[in-house]
Amino acid sequence: MVTTTRLPLAIMETWSPEQKLAVYDFCRLISEILWQHDRDGLLEAMVRDDHKRGFEHSGDLDNPNLELPFDDDLPF
């Protein structure tokens, strides 16, 4: 069964699909601009927040590429 989360503001329930799309597009644009402007600062803040919540990032800082968990020996 699929459930949807209620919208945080009651007024949002009255928005038309076009209004919701406009807000979504605006938020996506703002996100992209913030990411382009301050990617490193945002990543550092995300890692700090993860540490506060008890999640530790592991990995080799000199080799940031993650290994893929595939054991396939397919002949490509």
C-alpha positions as CSV (number, residue, x, y, z in Angstrom):
1,M,0.0,0.0,0.0
2,V,1.4,3.4,-1.0
3,T,0.9,6.2,1.5
4,T,1.7,9.8,0.9
5,T,3.0,12.3,3.5
6,R,0.7,15.2,4.3
7,L,1.9,18.6,3.1
8,P,3.4,20.6,5.9
9,L,1.1,23.6,5.4
10,A,-2.7,23.3,5.0
11,I,-2.7,26.0,2.3
12,M,-0.6,23.8,0.1
13,E,-3.6,21.4,-0.2
14,T,-5.4,24.1,-2.1
15,W,-2.7,24.7,-4.7
16,S,-3.3,23.7,-8.3
17,P,-0.9,21.3,-10.0
18,E,0.5,24.3,-11.9
19,Q,1.2,26.1,-8.6
20,K,2.9,23.1,-7.1
21,L,5.0,22.6,-10.2
22,A,6.1,26.3,-10.0
23,V,7.1,25.9,-6.4
24,Y,8.9,22.6,-7.2
25,D,10.8,24.2,-10.1
26,F,11.8,27.2,-8.0
27,C,13.1,25.0,-5.2
28,R,15.0,22.9,-7.7
29,L,16.6,26.0,-9.2
30,I,17.6,27.4,-5.8
31,S,19.1,24.0,-4.9
32,E,21.1,23.8,-8.1
33,I,22.4,27.4,-7.7
34,L,23.4,26.8,-4.0
35,W,25.2,23.6,-5.0
36,Q,27.1,25.3,-7.8
37,H,28.0,28.2,-5.6
38,D,29.1,26.4,-2.4
39,R,29.4,22.7,-3.1
40,D,32.4,22.1,-0.8
41,G,30.8,24.0,2.1
42,L,27.5,22.1,1.7
43,L,29.3,18.8,1.7
44,E,31.3,19.7,4.8
45,A,28.0,20.7,6.6
46,M,26.3,17.4,5.5
47,V,29.2,15.4,6.8
48,R,29.1,17.3,10.1
49,D,25.4,16.7,10.4
50,D,25.9,13.0,9.7
51,H,28.5,12.8,12.5
52,K,26.1,14.5,14.9
53,R,23.5,11.9,14.1
54,G,26.0,9.1,14.7
55,F,26.7,8.2,11.0
56,E,30.4,7.8,10.2
57,H,31.6,8.1,6.7
58,S,34.3,5.6,6.0
59,G,36.6,5.3,3.1
60,D,40.0,6.3,1.8
61,L,40.2,10.1,1.5
62,D,43.0,9.8,-1.0
63,N,40.9,7.5,-3.2
64,P,37.3,8.7,-3.0
65,N,35.9,6.3,-5.7
66,L,33.7,3.6,-4.3
67,E,34.1,0.0,-5.4
68,L,31.0,-1.4,-7.0
69,P,29.6,-4.5,-5.2
70,F,29.5,-6.7,-8.3
71,D,31.2,-10.1,-8.6
72,D,30.1,-10.7,-12.1
73,D,32.6,-12.0,-14.5
74,L,30.5,-11.4,-17.6
75,P,32.3,-11.5,-20.9
76,F,31.9,-7.9,-22.3
